[in-house]
């Protein structure tokens, strides 16, 4: 069970909790891109190759962010 699945099963999660998780995941995404890009430059790897390797992970993160934003919207509407 992944982190977002755990969140949807909890009855006492608030929109604020989800907002904090979203912020942390966005920071992680940004750090992942930045650190990977810096490491690739030092290793003199081609940007195209690095981006191709990074895209699947970014897609997973973006998908999780979308789910969390939908959950946050649902929680905001229900309150």
N, C-alpha and C positions, 0 to 999 in steps of 0.2 A: 504494500500500500504506500503510495507516495504522499508527500506533504500536503498537496491540495486535497487529496481524498480524505485525509485525516481531518482537515479543516471543515469539510462539508458534513462530516458526521457529528461534529460538536454542536450542541444546542445553545451554548452560552457564549459563542464568539460574537464580538461586536464589530461594527463597521470600522471602528478605530483600530482594532486588532488586525483586521485585514489590511488597512492602510499602512500599518507599520510593516507588515510582511511584504507588501508591494514595494515599499521604499527600500527595504533590505535587498529584495530580489533585483530591483533596478540598479542598485549600487553594485551588486555582484556582477550583473551583466556588463556594466560599464568597466569595472575592474578587469573582468575576463578579457574583454576586447583590448583594453589598453595594455595589459601585461603581455598578452599574446603577441600583439603588434610589436611591442618593444623587444621582446625576446626574438621574434622573427628577424627584426632589423639587425640585432647583434649577431645572429646566426647567418645573416645574409641569405635568408630564404626569400623566395619570390612571394610577393603579396597575394597573388592569385591563388597559389597553392595553400597558403595559410588561411585565407578567407574560405576556401572550399572545405577545409578541415573544420573550421570554426562554425560554419553555417548551420549544421545539424544541431549543435548545442544551443546556438542562439534561437533556433526555431522552437526548441523545447522550452526555453526560458520565456520566449514571447507567448507561447501557448499558455503556459502557467500564469503569466501576467494577465492575459486576457480572461482566463477563468476567474482569477482573483478579483479583477475589476468588475466582472459580472456579478460575482458573489457580493462584492461591496455595494454595488448598485441595488441588489435585492434586499440587502440588510438595511440600506438607507431608506428604501421605499416602505419597508415593513415597520419602521420605527416612527 
